Amino acid sequence: MADHTPTGPVELGAHMDYPEHERTYHGFTLLAKYGSLGCAATLIGMAFGFFVGGAISGFIVFLLACAVGAFILR
């Protein structure tokens, strides 16, 4: 049987667009950071609203958690 494994260098095509790769990675890390913040703030607000007994107070805690988290993640 014939051996069809490549023998040359891996990158033979067009040049890589490194600035675009860095922009995409930066966008992904921002989405991961602030998406995690949103999930954590939602859980904190829901737990506070459940144990204290008010949807308004849970929403206020959610907003405070978002503000504090955004300040910390800057």
Stockholm file with secondary structure:
# STOCKHOLM 1.0

chainA/1-74         MADHTPTGPVELGAHMDYPEHERTYHGFTLLAKYGSLGCAATLIGMAFGFFVGGAISGFIVFLLACAVGAFILR
#=GR chainA/1-74 SS CCCCCCCSCSCCSSCCCHHHHHHHHHHHHHHHHHHHHHHHHHHHHHHHHHHHTCHHHHHHHHHHHHHHHHHHHC
#=GC SS_cons        CCCCCCCSCSCCSSCCCHHHHHHHHHHHHHHHHHHHHHHHHHHHHHHHHHHHTCHHHHHHHHHHHHHHHHHHHC
//
